[in-house]
């Protein structure tokens, strides 16, 4: 199906009325979710919802009592930062801030998905990227994808075709090709890496997400405000972001930057593309509890200049837990970088267009660390929103997952790296695009160079050449079923016939036989 582009007026659709229904819920569930979300937004708008950070040593009952004495209703507990959300319908009664048990009182803020940038509305998409006639506007950069000698196993070119013996005609979304991700797959040995996506969830029935890739999650956007396991995408944004990261390498649809990564969902957006700071903090805490390696946040605060101590505490906790944190710089049309991307602990990502210029919608500033593809990015969409299951969106929301996925490739190639080392590799291997530093940071993320740098820091790695294609097997051949499955996930479904849970020893020969012909 041909992509249709419809000009529309105004600012980010994420700031307006929801453009899509909730798909996986009953009518009653949708109404309950929408009612809850409207109530939450109303609380934010009138400034009466607060995040109360307490001093240590208090019981939950004591915290609730302090909130009630100040005229509030205690809500969600944010244990990681020792805080409780309180709603004060008539404002705070008395001087809560001077209570010796209270460390800080923050006004809860608005968090928004920031990937639906005018003037592009997605009304359709082609089913397969191999059909160049219907995929012209998601054109793969053929100048980069010039792999004429791949059958020899030569990886010295800058092509982006992955293993030509698997899918010789496979083309890639322009962003995946432009950052040399498929070349990185050929040169890297990747341990299992978990990416926590804080967004609107994922279409769990989409064919581009395997059972291996879907690694569960929690829903913080339910009508009760209590997390559950309903991670199905009710909006659209999350499925698109997840596809950029890890859509399967399976010969149809699209392929993500890190197709063997596992995706954990911290769902904070429901039927709307808006949520709260406190809900975002709950999502961050869920990522920490899930032992994520990387967090992606294609979202930002409104107003964008608000620096919230409670949110920063959560970010610092994730950083201290060793998680690489990546976030969208914002769609503020050249204005300042938004929070949480503006925090020092977060890798802030701005956007380029497919002409490799600075995207017209992207924020910029000294906080930008790196730039990535973000305009008219093809990726997965919920099947109930678009029957083809694929479409194009623009925004730094689309740029951020490119970088998060490369961070996953780096960590997969060398799991011993610290957060600072991952960031250093991303920045030191970035390609200078000739843009101002406030636009590109250190430059365009480069997956191939980043993985090579990570492997250079991995002592004892060795190269295995099958004679048909080249894979760089690290010194740590996968020694668990899960790690072997991570490798097998790069293969087409018809070549995943071996039952990895049936006692097959995951070793070098077993892995090599899968990739050899």
Protein Blocks (a to p, Z undefined) as FASTA:
>chain_A
ZZdddddedddfklmccfbdcfkbcfklmmmmmmmmmmmmmmmmnopaccddddehiafk
lmmmmmmmnopacddddfknopaddddfkopedjfklpmkbmbdcdddddddfkbccfbd
cfbdcfblklmklmmmmcccfklmmcfklmnopakbccdehjaklmmmbccdfklmmnom
mmmmmmpccdddddddddebjafkbmkbcfklpggjadfkbfnopacfblbcfklmmmmm
mmmmmpccehpajadfblmbccddddfbfkbccdcfklmmmmmmmmmmnopabdcddbdd
ddfklccfklmmmmmmmmmnopacdddfbjeehpacddfklpmkbccdddddfkopacfk
bccdjklmbdcdfehpacdddfklpmnlpacdedjklmmmmmmmmmmmmmmmommbcfkl
mmmmmmmmpccehiafklnonopcdfklmmmmmmmmmghiacddehlaccdddfbdcfbf
klmmmmmmmpcfklmmbcfknopacdfklmmmmmpZZ
